[in-house]
Structure formats: structure tokens, C-alpha cells
Amino acid sequence: MRNEPMARPSHETADHAVPLGPLSTDPRLSTEAAIRALLDSFDVGVVLQGPRADIQFANRAALDWFGLTHEQVVGRTTQELGFMVIREDGTECPFPMRPGPRVIESGQPVIKQILGWRRPNSDSALWIQVTCVPQFASDGTLTGLISSFTDVTALKNIESTLRTVAELNCQIVLGAQEGIIVHGRELKYLLWNPYMERLSGLKAADVVGKHPLELFPFMAEEGVYADLQKALAGEIVSSHDIPFFIPETGREGWTTNNFAPLRDDKGEIIGVVSTVRDVTQRKREEERLRKNEALLSQAEQMAKCGSWEFNLKTGRWALSRNLVEIYGLASTTEWDRDEYWARVHPADRTRARANIDRAVAACEPFEHIVRYRRPDGVYRVHFARAIQIPGPDGSAERSIGVVQDITDQIRKEEELRQLSARLLRLQDEERRRIARDLHDSVSQKLLTVSLGLVELGKSNLVRSKHGKELLADTRKIVKDLSTEVRSLSYLLHPPLLDELGLASALEEYVGGFAKRTGLRLELDLSSEVGLLPKEYNTALFRIVQESLGNIQRHSGSSTGKIRLMRDAGEIILEVTDDGKGMPGEYLKKRPGSLRALGVGILGMRERMRQIGGRLEITSGSWGTAVRAVLPHHADSGSADAKRRRA
């Protein structure tokens, strides 16, 4: 009986049977229809191909994947259908290397090969797992191929995401600014990040796979190894100011360490993870401070200052002549400690005494400002600071300090603050008004002019070539002017700040600033911050503006990072760079340091002071960090935020 080719119906007609090519040995149409219906019911794509890889049948799932009809695929190869096929490494898979041609060439099946298929005019790839099996006649002649297609795109996407997450975690560990160590169940090292390489001078290859006591004997002597064992038993342990010495490299210093058990997905402890922070610099500074007893002689030479020394063991006081005059006394014989505290303003007395008691108990420096009533009844403002000199047992034995009369300076600074606060309010109001006028008036008028020029260009009033060129140039100038006006309006007061809040305004501003200046800026906005009061939004936005301007103008840095987050009931904004840093005198917080600061930094501090926050600036050879901290409460969204939620 002859196998006559039958007309190929469309896959959309469920009532028509589709011939199955070489596999159709049953002449009964009902059986063929049943087989076709069975194949069409599969979720897996099934394709029957001839001995030259031409498609003879494709079930419904395969046609859906092809995005084609039976008529479009029958008699053609996948190459003729215009599909680009790529391997998992991203390289193109030529037609002879595809499953069908490979099976025809070798006569062997191809099992579960994963390839990416791109339809014509599409940039996205579908990842398909292909199994292709040859079919032979009784005489061994290849009669065709049966291929199954399983869509594994979702699985590939998941694998890609997991790889990305793993790479990100690896980058975090490698780039962390503290030591990260992972120990196995036997406490042998599994991970030794670059920070630890720099701290110890030992490369990861020299450490991984070895036991801690092989490399670092001091760990047993200082109790660090015992802490590791506690963590392996399930405890979370911290050890502070631990001295270390690396025999192989001669490195030495102090570290603070944290240890925690490392668990698998079943909760079983499989090792220990440790973090290490280098505190060598702090410890050395403390050592230098304890040895520096020459501060008394330096304090005596300070202008407008008086010095004192108090022996905590004997209770004896020594006051310099200048300090006696500052207190309004005739001689040191008039000095009495109880009388002094009686003259300190009641609102300052408890705070100052508690500050001194705490510093003496901890053998630490202290400083404070108090209002002191002189014998003539006049209050003066005094700034006091002192250090503690430890005795043999490590507790404070003597206090040495200086007192400075800063009354005139405080008065001037308070006047300056009040003026600054008023100027800032007026400035914000004026910026908002000018921005609104530019947007509502100037921009609209420019739009009207632009539309008029468009209509003029459409009319026959301008006929000469020169006139048309002049009109086109004028339209361009108006368009550029409109863009500049919009930019100026935004820089004065971004509308998003009032409409959508701080996060949206920062995203737009930082993106525009980076584009204008070429700086590489990173913006990290925590979703936990939520809506903030209007005055918070304005102050924090202006601090970002000023800080980015300083980075561009002064730091010499090509990068910057802006972080907005909430932590322990506070809203924290950080702007950092890796530039050359600021002069040290700019960062001193003692009275008088305001003279060293620029107007921009004074403005930032004043903004924070007005709304109950604080501004912290740290700087060094590593760069500069500006940190603004504001109190945050559950209802701090203010009426403005609540209206937006409504």
C-alpha cells in the first residue's frame, strides 16, 4: 500500500487529522487522528522531521512555541524558519551542530541538549531542552526524526538570578571594610577575605585549609580560640581589643572580633563565621594620650584660658591665675568647690556634674559648657575640658583641664544662628516662589512663543530661505531657553519634593547632577524611611545639594555615595566621597570652630539645628563623610504626609 502525502491542515482546526509522515503506518484515518490528538494534548512540544531535517509535523505545543501555523512550518527546517540558535555560553550554534542535523549525521540520539532559540525580529531567547531520536526502516535506512521540546526558560532565569546573587554576595565579602572569616566544622579556614589579607599580610592561599593554631599561636594565649569553640557550640561571642602578632609577616596590633555559628538550611552548625575590625590606631592613640602629661603646660599658654589640676586621691586643687580671674575671685584662697557649684546655673549643674563623674569613673576626657554667676552677679558662659591621668591601678588619679570664657563668642554665634535661620527660611521661600513663577509664568510664555513660531513656520508668511533658517534658529533658541528655565526652576526648588516626597526628588536630582558633572554617584534609599515631614524633606534635600556641590568643587573625587536610611528611631542621611578630605580645623566642634567653616556647612548645621537634628562631618585622607541625623517617630509624617496618604 502506498504512503500518499496528505494535505497539511492548520493546527488551529481540531477536527482535521494531520498525517504523521514516516510514522503513519496505520492506513486508518481514525487511528492517525487519535495519534494526532494525543500528541496535541502534550504540554511538551513534539516535532516529526524527515530524513533531511524538514518538518513534517508539529503538535500544538510546538507550534505555540514557534509562533507559527502548520502551513508555515511543514516542509521547512528550523534554519529556513529564520530561528537563531545559541549555546548556553552565548555563542551561535550553526545549523549542522543542531540536534536534528547531528542525529542525521551520526545516527545517534541527542538527549536533553539545552539551546536558546530566538525568533526572527526578536532579541529575547527561549531556552529549550531538546531530545531528538532517529527513526529507521527495517533495512536500516533513516526515515525521520522525532524531537521533543521542553521550555526551560524560567529555570534558566532562576539559575541566572542565583548566579547574580552569589556573585553579589561574593563582591560584598571581598569589598567589606572589615575582616570576614569562615571556619569549617573542624575550624579550618574556608574563607579569608582581602581585608584580612591586608591586615595580616597573609594571602588567602596561605591560610585556607589550615587550622588557626598552625598560623596564629596568640589565639590560644589571648582566649580567641576558646571563643571560636564557643561559637562552634552555638554561642555568639565578642572579644574586644585583642592584641595580635603574625610571626610570618611581623604584623602586630589590636582587633575586636565577633564570632557566630554558621548553620546549614536544616539549622545544623557546620562551622563559624567571624568578623574582625582593626582597632590598632585607636589603641595607639590611647597609649599616646596616657603618656601625654605635658598638656598642663600647654593649657597655661592658651589665650583667654585658665587651667586647673585636681588630685582625686588627696582632694587638693591647683588653679592658675587666669582661671582665678575668670571666676571673678581675688585669689586662690577664695576658691571653694561647693561654692563653685552653687554659682553654676541650676539648669546646667546636674548635667555638668554627671558628665564629670562619668568621665572620672571611666578615666576618660570630658568637656561641657556651663553658665557661671560671678560674685558681681553677672552670668558668664564657660567652656571646660579635661583629661584624666591614670594611676598605677588604671583608675583616674588626677584631672587636668582648662576653662575658657566664651560668653562674647556664644552671643555672637547665637545672633549669627538667628540671622542664619531667618535667611534660610527666606531663601527657601524665595526659591520656591521663583521656581513657581518660572514654571507657571515664564515657561508658559515660552511655550506660547514656541507654538507661535510653529504656526508661523506653517504659514506662507516666511518664504525666503534666509527667513526660514532664521525662524528655525529662533525656534531652537526658544526651545533651549525653555529647557534652561525648567532646569533652573528645578534646581531652585524641585516640584517632586512637595508632590512625591524626598526619595523621588533625590532620584531625579542625583541622576541629573551626575549627568551634568560626569561624577559617578550611587544612591541608596531605604524603603523603611517612609514619608517625612515637609521641613525634613527640605533640610535633607538641601544638604544633599550642598554636599554634592562640595564634592564637585573641592574634593577632587570622581565618585560619591548618598544613603538615606532609618536606624533605631532616627533618620540618617550620609553623603560620602573618596577625595582629598577637609582641613582638620574645619571639623573641630569646640567653640570658635565656626569661623573655620564655610557658609555652606554652617547652613547645613543650622538647618539641622532648627528641626532638632545634628550634622556630623568626618574627613581624612580617605575622603569626607557628611552625616545628618534626625529624630524619627511613628507619626513624624506630619500633616503634609498624612494629606498625601489620604
N, C-alpha and C positions, 0 to 999 in steps of 0.2 A: 504494500500500500504506500502511495507517495505522500511525502510530507509537503503539502502545498502551503505556501505562505498565506496567512490570512491578513485582512486589513486590520491595522492597529487602531483601536478606538481610543478616544480621550480617556484619561484616568478619572475624569470627573463623571463619567457615565457608569454608574454602578451596575446596570443591568446587562452590559455587554461583556462577553468573555474576551480575554486577551491571550493570544497564542503564546506559548512558553518556549518557542524555538526548539533547540535540540532536545530539551527535556520533555516535550509534548509527544510522548509515545502512545498515549491513550487517544484513540480517534474520537472518543465520545466527547462531544462539546460540554455536556453537563459535568463530566469529571474535570475538564480543563477549567471550567468556570469555578468549580469548587476549589481547585488549587489556587486560582487567581484570588478568589475571595479570602482564602486562608492567608495568602501572602499579604494581601491588602490590609488584613486585620493586625498584622505585626506592627509594633512600635519601632522595631528596628528596620532600617532601610534594606531592601533586597533588590539586587540588580543582576540580571542574566545577560551575559555578553557572549558574542560569537567568538570563533577562533582567532579573529583579528582584533579583539577587544571592542568591537562595535556593540552598542547597547541594543538588546532585543526586547528586554522587558525591565520595567522598574515599578516596584509596588508604590502604594500611595505615600508611605513614609519617605521613600527615596525621592519621589517627585516633589514632595513638600520641601525636602531639603535642597533639591536642585533649584526649586522655584520655577519649574518648567512643566510643560504638559508632555504626554506620551508622544505626541506628534513631533515635538521639538527635540526629543532625546533619541528616539528609535533610529537605529542605523548610524549613529554617531559615536565617536569616542569622547572621553572626558576632555581630551585636548581640543577636539573640534567644538566642544561646547564653550570653550573660552575660559575654563577654570585654571587659575594659577594655583599650583600645589607647592606647599613649603614644608620643610622638615621642622622638627622640634627646635633645631638650633637657629632657625630663621632663614636658612638658605633655600633656594628654589629647588624643587625636586623635578628633574626633567622627565618627560613622558616615558622613556624606556625604563626608568627606575621606579615607576609607579607600580602598585600591586598587580594590575592586570597584565601589562607587558612583561613584568618579571615572571609571572606564573606561565605565560605563553612561552617565554624563552627557556625556563628551567623545567617546566612540567611539575614543579613542586608548589604546594600551597604557601601562601603568605598569611601568617596568623597574627592578628591583633597589632597591626602596624598603625601608629598614630601619625596623621598628617594634617596639616592645615590647608583648608580649601577656601580660596577667595573667588566669589562670583565675579563675573565681569562688572566693571564700573563700581567696585566696592573695595574699600580699604580694610574692612574688618574680615577676620578669618574665622571660619567654623572649624573646630578641631574634631576630627572624625577618626574613630578606631575602625580600621578596615581589616576584614578577613576575606581572602579570595582563594577559592578552591577550584582546581581544574576538573573538567568532566571529559571522560574518554569513551570512545565507541569500543565495541567488543574486540576490534582489531588493534586497539591501542591508539587510534587516531584521536587527537584533541578535537572535541566537538564544541566546547564552550567553557564558560566560567560562571561560577556562582559567587557573588560577593555580598557580604553583609556590611552595613554601615551603622555605627553607633555614635551618636553625638556626645562627645566628652568635653564640650566647650566649657560647661560650668565647672567640671572637675579641674580643667587646666587653669581656669581663672582662680579657683581656690588655691591651687598649687602656687600660682604666681603671687597671690596675696601672702601666702605663708612664707614664701621666699623673701618677699619685700619686708615683712615683719621681722624675720630672722636677721636680715641684713641691717635693718634699723636698730634692732637690739644690739647687734654686734658693734655698730657705729657708736651707740650710746656708751657701751662698755669701753670701747677703745678711746673715745674722746672725753671720758669722765675726768673731772678735775680733782679726783681723789682715787686712791688705790682701790681696786676691786680684785679680790682673790677668791677662787673657788677650790675647795678641797674635796677629794673623793671620800668614800666610806673609810678608807684606811688613812685619811688625812693627807694623802699625797696631793701635790699641786696639780690642778686641772686647768686653771686659768691664772695668768699673771699679766695684767693689762699694762699699757705703755706708761701710765703714771708710776706704777711700781718699778718699771724698768729705769725711769729717770731717777726715782728716789733711791733705789738700791744700787744702781749701776750694773745690775744683772739682767741679761736678756731672758725672755720667756723660755727660749730653748735651753737655757742653763738651769731652769727651775722646774718646769713642768715634768711631772713624773717622779719627782724626788720628795722625800719626807722632810718636813720643816726642820727637824733637829739635825739633819745631814748638813744643812746650809747655815742655819741660824741658831747656834747654841744658846744665845742670850734669851731665847723664847722660854726655855725651861727655867732659867735663873730669875727672870722677871715675871713669871707666872702667866705668860701669854699662852704657852702650850696647854696649861691647865684650863684656861678659858676656852681654847679650841675644843678640848674634850667635853667641857660642859655644854657647848653648843651642839656637839655631836650627840649628846644625850637629850637634847630637846630644849635647852635653855637659850635665852637671848642675853648676851653678855657684852659689857662695855669695859674697856680699860683705858685710863687716861694718863697722858704724859709718861709714856713708857720709853726709856732710853734704848737705843739700838746701836749695834755695831756690826758691819758686814766685813768679815775677815778678808774675803776675796777682793773687795774693792776699796776697803778702808773708809767707806762712808759711815757717818755716825750722826746721831741727832735724837729727836724725840717724836713719838707718834701717839695719836689717840685712835683706838681700834674698836670696832663693833663686830660681833660675831652672832650669826643666826643659823639655825638648822636649815639645810636645803632638803626639800621634800619632793617626791615624785607625785604624779597625778592621783595616786592612791593614798597619799599622806604619809608614806613611809620615808624615814630620814635616809637620804643617800649621800649626804656629805655636809659641808659647812660653807657658807658664803660669808666673806669678810670685807669690810670697808676700812681703809686706812687713810688717816689725814695727817699730814706733816705739820707739826707744831714747833719745829725747831727754832724758827725765827722768834716766835713768842717767848719761848723758854730762854733764849739767849738775851732777849731784851729784858726779861725779868731778872736775869742774873746781873746784867749791867746796872739795872735800877737799884738792886740791893747793894751794890758796891759804890754807888754814886752818893757819897756823903758830902760832896763838895757843894751841894745845892744851896746850903745855907749861906755860904759866902757870896754866891751869885745873886741870891734873893736880896741881900743887903744893898746891892748896887742897882737894883731896879728903880727906875724913876717913879716917884709918887707912890712908892710901896713901903710897907713896913713888914718886918719879919719877926717870927717868934719861934721859940722852941719849948716843948713841954715834955718833961720826963714822967712817963706813966708810972714808973716804979716809986719815985720819990715825991711826985706831985709838984715839983718845982717848975716855975715858969721863967722864961727869959724873953723880954720884949725889946725890940730895937727902939732907938729914939724916934724914928719916923713913925712907928706904929703908935707910940705913946701920943704923939701929936695928932695922928689920925683919930684916935679915940677921944681927943679933947682933954687929956689928962695933963697935969703939970709935971708929974714924974712917975717912974715905975712903982713908987711906993703907994700910989693911989689905985693901982690895978688890983681888982678883986674879981675872981671868976664868976661868983654868984651875982655880983653887981653887973658884970658884963651881960649875962643872960637876961637879967631884969630889964636892961636897956634895949635888948633886941625886940623888934616889933612882935607882938603876940602871934600874928599870922605866920611869921617866919620861924619862930622859936622852936616849936616841936619838930618841924621838918629838918631844920639845920642840926639839932642835937641828935636826932635819929640817924642822920647822914653820917655824922662824926662817929657815933657809937658803932655803926655798921662797918665803917672803914677800919676803925681800930681793931675790931674783933677779927676782921679778915686780913688785917695787915696790908691794906690796900690804900692807894691815894684817894683823896676826896676833893671836891670843890663845890661851892654853893654861893648864892647871893642872899644877903640879908639886909634889912633896913635897921640901922642903929641910931638910937637917940643920944646925941651928945649931951654933956652936962648943961649946955645952954638951951636945951630943948629942941634943937634942930635935928631932924632926921637926915641921915646921910646913907647912901647905898654903898655897901662894901662887898667886894668880890674876894672870897677866901679860897685858897687851895693849899693842900699839904700832902706830904708823903709820910709813910710810917717807916721807921728804922727798926728792923727786927733784932731781937736779942739772940743769945745762943740757942734758945729753945724754939726759935722761929716765930714767936709771937711778938707783937708790936711792943717796943721798949721806949721809943721816943717818937714824937711827932715834930716835924719841921715844916713851917708854912710861911706864906706871905699873904698880906691883906692889901688890897688896892681900893682907894676911894674912887668910885666910878659914877658918882652922882651926876655930875655935869654931862658925862658921856651918855648915861642912861636917858637923861632928859632930852638930849638932842636926838638920840636914836628913837625915842618914843614919838617925838614930833615928826621925825622922818617917817616912821611907820604909819602914823595917822595920815600924813600927806600922801605917802605911797598908796595906802589903802584907798583913799579918795581918788587919786589919779588912776588907779587900776579900775575902779568902778566906772569912772568917767570914760576911760579908754575903751572898756568893753561895751559900754552903752553907745559910744560914738562909732566904734567898729560895726556894731550891729546895725545902727541907723544908716551908716554909709553903705554897708553891704546891701541892706534892704533897698535903699534908694538906687544903687547901681543896678540891682536886679529888677526892681519894679519900674524904674523910670528910664534910666539910660539904656538898659538892654532892650526895653520895649521900643524906645525911639530908634535905636539902631536897627531893630527888626523891621520897623516901618520903613526906614530908609532903604534897607536891603530889598524889601518887597517892591518898593517904588522903582528901584533900579532894575529889578527883574522885569517889571511891567514895561519900563522904558525900553529895555532891550527887545521885548516882543513887538513893540510898536514900530512904525516906519519913520519915527522922528529922527532916529540916528541912522544915517545912510552911508556916510563915508567910512572908509576903512579905519582912518585915524580915530574917528568918533567912536566906532565900535571897540577899538583897542583901549581907548581912554575909559569907556564905560566898563569894560571888563576889569581894567586895573582898579577902577574905583570900587567895583563890587568886591574885589579881593581885599582891598584896604578895609572896607566896612566889615567884611567877614572876620579879618584878623583882629580888628578893633573890638568886635563883639566877643571874640574868644578871650582877648586880654581883659576885657571888662568882667566877664564871667569868672576868670581866674582870680582877678583882684578881689571881686566880691567874695569868692570862696575863701581866699587867704585871710581876709578881714574877719569874716565870721561864717564858717561853713553851715549852710542850712540844715545839713543832716544832723548836726549837733542838737538842734532843737527838735527836729522831726523824728529821728530814729535813734538818737542817743549816741553815747561816746564811741562804742565799738564800730558802728558804721562810719562815723566821721573819721576815726583813726585809720580805718582801712583805706578810705578814699584819699585822705591826706598823705599818708605814708607812701602809698603807691605813686601818687603824683610827685611827691618830693624826690623819691628815688629816680623817677623818670627824668625830672628836671636836672638833677645834680649828678647822676651816674653812681650814687652811693648804692651799695648792696645792703638793703635793710631787711631785717627779719622781724615780723610782727606776730606776737603770741598773745592771743586774747582768750582768757579762761571763760568758759560758759558759766562758771559759778558766780561771776561778778554780778550779773543781772542788771536791772535798771538802777540808775544812780540819780541823786538829786541834781537839779539844774546847776547849782553852784559847784558841785563836784565835777560835773561834765566840763564846765568852762575852765576850772582851775587845772584839771589834769590835761585837757587838750592844749592849753597854753604852755604847760610845762613840756609837753612833747614838742611843740613848735620851737620853743626856745632851745631845748636840748639838741634837737636835730640841727638847728642853725649853728650852735656852737661846734657840733661835730664837723660840719662842713667848713666853718670859717677857721677854727683854731686847732682841732685835734690832730689833723694830718692823717686821720683814719679813713679807710675806704669802705668800712663796714660799720654797721650799728645794729643793735637789737632793742626792741621795745616789748616789754612784758607787762600785762595787766592781769592781776590775779587777786583772789581773796584768801586770807590765811588768818585763822584764829581771831575772827571778828574785826579784821582790818582789810581795807582795800589798799593794795600795793601796786605802784607803778614804778617800773625800772627801765631806765634808758642807759645803755652801756655802749662803749666803743673800745677799740684796741689801739688808740692813738698814743700821743706822747705824754698825756696826763696834764695836770694843772700844777702851778707852783704851790708849794706846801703852805705858804702863809695864807692862801685863799681858803684853806679848809679848817683853820683854827676856829674853834667855837667859843673862845673866850671873848669877853667884851673888847670892843675895839677892832675886832677882825672884820667888821662890816666894811671898814674903809678899804680893805684889800679886795672886796668882791666887786664884780661888775654889776651894772644896773640890772641885767637880765637875771642873774642869780638872786639878787635882792628881791626882784619882782616875784620870782618863783617862791622864795621863802615867805614873802608877805602874803601871797595867795594862800599858801598852806596854813599860815598862822590865822588868817581870817576865818577859816572854816574848821579850825580845831585839829589840823593835821601837822605834820612835820616833814621837813626836807632834809635828807641825808646825802652828802656828797663824799665819795671816796675816790682817790686818784693815786696813780703811781706810774711807774714805767710801763705797766701792763695796759694802761688806758684809764678811763674815767667811768664811774657809775653814779648816776643820779637816781635817787630812790625817794619817792613821795609816798607817805603813809597816811591814811585817813581812817578814822573810826567808821565801822560799818555795823548797822543794826538791821534787824529784820524789816523794820518799817522805814528804812532810810531812803526808799524810793521817792519820798516826798510827794506832795500833791501833784507836782508835774508828772512824775512817773505813774501815779495812780490814774491820772486822767488819760494817759496814753494806753494803760492797760484796759481802761473802760472803753 
